[in-house]
Amino acid sequence: MVARMVELYRRDAVWLFAYYPKDIYLNNSWVTNAKRHGISKATLKYLNLDPEKRARKQVEWNQPVTWPLYAGILLVIGLLLPGLIAYRRRQNATARQGD
C-alpha cells in the first residue's frame, strides 16, 4: 500500500522539490530592501528599517483587551454575592420562640 501511494505521489507531483525549492518568508511594512535570493541568505545588514512606522504599528496592533478582566470580575461577584447575602441573613436572623 505504501509503495502504491509513493508511486501515485511521484506520478502526480507537479514540482520536483529538489530542483525547484520554495522559499517563503514574511515581511513587515516597515522593512524595505529585503528581497531574498538563492546565493546568500546573509542580507540582514542590507535591510532598511523605518522605526517611526514600526512604533506606530506597534501602538496600533498592541491595544490591550480589557473586557475579559471585567467579565471575570463580574463573574466572581455574581458567584460570591448570593453566598454573602445568605451568610448575612443567617447572622442577623433572630431566634423564633415556639408558641
C-alpha positions in Angstrom: 0.0 0.0 0.0 2.8 2.4 0.9 4.7 1.6 -2.4 1.5 2.3 -4.3 1.0 5.7 -2.6 4.6 6.7 -3.2 4.2 5.8 -6.9 1.0 7.9 -7.1 2.8 10.8 -5.4 5.7 10.6 -7.9 3.4 10.5 -10.9 1.1 13.3 -9.7 3.7 15.6 -8.2 3.8 18.9 -10.1 7.0 20.3 -8.6 10.3 18.5 -8.2 11.2 19.9 -4.8 14.9 19.1 -5.2 15.2 21.1 -8.4 12.6 23.9 -7.6 12.9 24.7 -3.9 10.4 27.1 -2.5 11.4 29.8 -0.1 8.6 31.5 1.8 9.2 34.4 4.2 7.2 37.0 5.9 8.0 40.7 5.9 6.6 43.8 7.7 5.7 47.0 6.0 8.5 48.9 7.8 11.2 46.7 6.4 12.5 47.5 2.9 15.3 46.2 0.7 14.5 42.7 1.8 14.5 40.8 -1.5 15.9 37.3 -1.0 18.0 35.4 -3.5 19.3 31.9 -3.7 23.0 32.6 -3.4 23.2 34.0 0.1 20.8 34.4 3.0 23.1 36.8 4.8 21.2 40.0 3.7 20.4 41.3 7.2 22.9 44.1 7.1 21.4 45.5 3.9 17.8 45.9 5.3 16.3 49.4 5.6 14.1 49.9 8.6 11.6 52.7 9.3 11.5 52.9 13.2 8.7 55.5 13.3 6.4 53.4 11.2 7.3 50.4 13.3 6.4 52.3 16.5 3.1 53.5 15.0 2.2 49.9 14.0 3.1 48.5 17.4 0.8 51.1 19.1 -2.0 50.3 16.6 -1.7 46.5 17.0 -0.9 46.2 20.7 -4.1 47.7 22.2 -5.0 45.9 25.4 -8.1 43.8 25.5 -9.7 44.5 28.9 -13.2 43.0 28.6 -12.1 39.6 29.9 -10.9 41.2 33.1 -14.2 43.0 33.7 -16.2 39.8 32.7 -14.1 37.8 35.2 -14.7 40.3 38.0 -18.4 40.3 37.3 -18.4 36.5 37.3 -16.7 36.3 40.7 -19.1 38.9 42.1 -22.0 37.0 40.7 -20.8 33.8 42.3 -19.9 35.2 45.7 -22.8 37.7 46.2 -25.6 35.1 46.8 -23.4 33.3 49.4 -22.6 36.6 51.1 -26.3 37.6 51.3 -27.2 34.2 52.7 -24.5 34.5 55.3 -25.5 38.0 56.4 -29.2 36.9 56.7 -28.2 34.0 58.9 -26.0 36.2 61.1 -28.8 38.8 61.5 -31.6 36.3 62.0 -33.3 36.2 65.4 -34.3 33.0 67.1 -38.0 32.3 66.9 -40.0 31.5 70.0 -42.2 28.5 70.0 -45.9 29.1 70.6 
